[in-house]
Amino acid sequence: MAYISFQFFVHTFMVMHLLFKADGIGLRRELGLWAGGIRWMFGRGGVFWSMRRHYLAYYRPSFDPWQDGDLTEYRRWRSIYERSDDALSAARAVIWPDRAVAADVAPAATAA
């Protein structure tokens, strides 16, 4: 897991550098964008800040994903999926509950 996590960031940074270069962004501006991006990803309130407890729990010898964490979202997804028989619609309904449409959560039509 640590290796994959490291490689994810290495490859992300490599691709972003190439994209900045292709867009003609100079080194000074690129460094500023990196600083803001790193704060956005790792800073207090950032993307990974909220997941840090779950990520670090994975390294505990006693880690069991079915005993750790909150399975409320999974149970909600599973309930919607069982009614609709559509995994993507169930995911949309869980991720964006305010955007869910009746077709996303309605029972699946059965073929006659």
Secondary structure, DSSP 8 states (H G I E B T S, - for coil): -HHHHHHHHHHHHHHHHHHHHHTT--HHHHHHHHHHHHHHHHSTTSTTTTTHHHHHHTTSTT--TTTSS--HHHHHHHHHHHHH--HHHHHHHHH-GGG--HHHHS------
